[in-house]
Amino acid sequence: MNVREGTKRMRRLGQAMFIAPILAWVLYNLYEIQPTFTHSGFSGIEYHFSLRMFVIMIVCACPGAILWAAGWVVEGFAKDAK
């Protein structure tokens, strides 16, 4: 496999690993906020669970961000080598 193709795949995989947990957290929050528009009450339980999900999302998104950044670094070194 070519170095450029490998870095391209690294960046895409890292981007997907970074965006997927964030998107899941945002969609969950939208799903939980929706009943508050139809009902008058809001339970604090959903809020605390959302904060826990935020921490889990950060933990899951970090390897993707690292892989994404590593792809940029390797691509930069590959450009200098030619």
Backbone as CSV, one residue per row, in Angstrom:
resi,resn,N_x,N_y,N_z,CA_x,CA_y,CA_z,C_x,C_y,C_z
1,MET,0.848,-1.179,0.000,0.000,0.000,0.000,0.891,1.239,0.000
2,ASN,0.476,2.206,-0.739,1.183,3.468,-0.835,1.065,4.233,0.495
3,VAL,2.087,5.001,0.827,2.072,5.777,2.078,0.927,6.778,2.068
4,ARG,0.714,7.427,0.957,-0.374,8.410,0.874,-1.740,7.745,1.042
5,GLU,-1.914,6.584,0.447,-3.187,5.868,0.608,-3.367,5.420,2.063
6,GLY,-2.290,5.000,2.694,-2.368,4.602,4.098,-2.724,5.760,5.015
7,THR,-2.123,6.916,4.774,-2.444,8.074,5.610,-3.861,8.557,5.355
8,LYS,-4.309,8.448,4.114,-5.690,8.829,3.792,-6.674,7.947,4.546
9,ARG,-6.383,6.657,4.577,-7.247,5.725,5.313,-7.168,5.969,6.822
10,MET,-5.971,6.283,7.318,-5.829,6.594,8.747,-6.664,7.809,9.123
11,ARG,-6.600,8.855,8.300,-7.363,10.071,8.584,-8.860,9.811,8.540
12,ARG,-9.315,9.057,7.549,-10.752,8.775,7.442,-11.246,7.931,8.609
13,LEU,-10.486,6.907,8.981,-10.877,6.070,10.110,-10.862,6.869,11.405
14,GLY,-9.831,7.677,11.616,-9.763,8.514,12.807,-10.895,9.520,12.860
15,GLN,-11.242,10.081,11.714,-12.344,11.034,11.654,-13.655,10.345,12.013
16,ALA,-13.874,9.152,11.490,-15.103,8.410,11.802,-15.147,8.020,13.282
17,MET,-14.001,7.602,13.827,-13.945,7.233,15.241,-14.142,8.445,16.143
18,PHE,-13.798,9.619,15.658,-13.966,10.845,16.436,-15.401,11.369,16.349
19,ILE,-15.966,11.332,15.159,-17.283,11.928,14.951,-18.415,11.028,15.428
20,ALA,-18.270,9.710,15.333,-19.354,8.791,15.694,-19.815,8.936,17.151
21,PRO,-18.933,8.952,18.155,-19.421,9.135,19.523,-20.042,10.499,19.763
22,ILE,-19.496,11.539,19.132,-20.063,12.871,19.292,-21.463,12.917,18.687
23,LEU,-21.619,12.338,17.506,-22.923,12.300,16.858,-23.919,11.497,17.682
24,ALA,-23.484,10.370,18.240,-24.372,9.562,19.085,-24.820,10.346,20.313
25,TRP,-23.912,11.099,20.927,-24.260,11.884,22.112,-25.248,13.008,21.755
26,VAL,-25.011,13.673,20.631,-25.914,14.748,20.206,-27.301,14.183,19.892
27,LEU,-27.357,13.067,19.168,-28.652,12.466,18.853,-29.372,11.997,20.109
28,TYR,-28.636,11.451,21.065,-29.267,11.047,22.323,-29.858,12.251,23.043
29,ASN,-29.114,13.350,23.089,-29.624,14.549,23.756,-30.851,15.108,23.046
30,LEU,-30.857,15.080,21.735,-32.039,15.528,21.006,-33.234,14.627,21.294
31,TYR,-32.983,13.330,21.412,-34.048,12.382,21.729,-34.582,12.626,23.141
32,GLU,-33.713,12.952,24.079,-34.144,13.192,25.457,-34.799,14.558,25.633
33,ILE,-34.394,15.542,24.852,-34.974,16.878,24.979,-36.374,16.928,24.374
34,GLN,-36.644,16.120,23.375,-37.921,16.143,22.672,-39.116,16.018,23.605
35,PRO,-39.143,15.109,24.607,-40.318,15.049,25.486,-40.523,16.306,26.336
36,THR,-39.481,17.082,26.552,-39.648,18.290,27.362,-40.488,19.332,26.643
37,PHE,-40.569,19.229,25.327,-41.415,20.165,24.583,-42.890,19.777,24.680
38,THR,-43.169,18.488,24.898,-44.561,18.045,24.967,-45.059,17.951,26.403
39,HIS,-44.161,17.758,27.365,-44.547,17.673,28.780,-43.942,18.851,29.532
40,SER,-44.516,19.167,30.639,-44.037,20.334,31.377,-42.860,20.020,32.297
41,GLY,-42.676,18.756,32.690,-41.628,18.439,33.650,-40.346,17.970,32.994
42,PHE,-39.256,18.179,33.704,-37.957,17.697,33.240,-37.261,17.055,34.423
43,SER,-36.868,15.818,34.263,-36.217,15.093,35.342,-34.716,15.329,35.280
44,GLY,-34.111,15.495,36.422,-32.669,15.677,36.472,-31.899,14.404,36.188
45,ILE,-32.581,13.255,36.218,-31.916,11.975,35.972,-31.352,11.937,34.557
46,GLU,-32.132,12.415,33.587,-31.652,12.410,32.203,-30.428,13.311,32.056
47,TYR,-30.429,14.426,32.785,-29.306,15.352,32.706,-28.019,14.708,33.222
48,HIS,-28.112,14.003,34.356,-26.923,13.350,34.906,-26.462,12.213,34.010
49,PHE,-27.412,11.485,33.419,-27.027,10.420,32.501,-26.364,11.004,31.261
50,SER,-26.851,12.169,30.820,-26.249,12.824,29.672,-24.813,13.244,29.977
51,LEU,-24.551,13.703,31.188,-23.177,14.063,31.559,-22.275,12.838,31.582
52,ARG,-22.811,11.716,32.073,-22.022,10.470,32.045,-21.746,10.051,30.607
53,MET,-22.753,10.180,29.761,-22.551,9.842,28.350,-21.532,10.770,27.704
54,PHE,-21.485,12.030,28.138,-20.506,12.970,27.603,-19.087,12.515,27.939
55,VAL,-18.882,12.065,29.164,-17.561,11.579,29.565,-17.190,10.338,28.758
56,ILE,-18.138,9.428,28.580,-17.885,8.223,27.783,-17.587,8.606,26.339
57,MET,-18.313,9.598,25.820,-18.090,10.057,24.456,-16.680,10.613,24.299
58,ILE,-16.213,11.374,25.267,-14.858,11.924,25.203,-13.820,10.803,25.202
59,VAL,-14.024,9.813,26.065,-13.086,8.686,26.144,-13.065,7.910,24.833
60,CYS,-14.223,7.723,24.220,-14.294,6.976,22.959,-13.776,7.795,21.774
61,ALA,-13.889,9.105,21.828,-13.473,9.955,20.712,-11.968,10.225,20.711
62,CYS,-11.302,10.094,21.848,-9.870,10.406,21.923,-8.991,9.533,21.011
63,PRO,-9.173,8.210,20.968,-8.338,7.430,20.040,-8.541,7.830,18.583
64,GLY,-9.757,8.184,18.219,-10.010,8.634,16.855,-9.300,9.933,16.553
65,ALA,-9.304,10.850,17.512,-8.606,12.122,17.313,-7.103,11.899,17.193
66,ILE,-6.578,10.996,17.979,-5.140,10.692,17.912,-4.786,10.072,16.567
67,LEU,-5.627,9.142,16.100,-5.383,8.502,14.802,-5.498,9.513,13.668
68,TRP,-6.461,10.408,13.765,-6.647,11.452,12.760,-5.406,12.345,12.694
69,ALA,-4.927,12.772,13.852,-3.730,13.620,13.893,-2.495,12.863,13.418
70,ALA,-2.395,11.588,13.767,-1.245,10.789,13.321,-1.232,10.659,11.801
71,GLY,-2.391,10.546,11.208,-2.463,10.493,9.742,-1.925,11.760,9.108
72,TRP,-2.243,12.910,9.705,-1.715,14.173,9.183,-0.196,14.243,9.338
73,VAL,0.296,13.794,10.471,1.748,13.840,10.717,2.486,12.927,9.756
74,VAL,2.000,11.702,9.596,2.668,10.754,8.684,2.608,11.268,7.257
75,GLU,1.498,11.859,6.873,1.392,12.405,5.513,2.391,13.548,5.326
76,GLY,2.570,14.359,6.355,3.553,15.443,6.268,4.971,14.930,6.090
77,PHE,5.324,13.854,6.820,6.648,13.266,6.655,6.787,12.604,5.294
78,ALA,5.708,12.036,4.782,5.777,11.375,3.476,5.976,12.401,2.365
79,LYS,5.427,13.590,2.499,5.602,14.630,1.481,7.050,15.107,1.427
80,ASP,7.712,15.190,2.590,9.099,15.629,2.642,10.043,14.575,2.102
81,ALA,9.662,13.314,2.154,10.554,12.242,1.726,10.704,12.188,0.205
82,LYS,9.719,12.672,-0.525,9.795,12.587,-1.985,10.458,13.765,-2.603
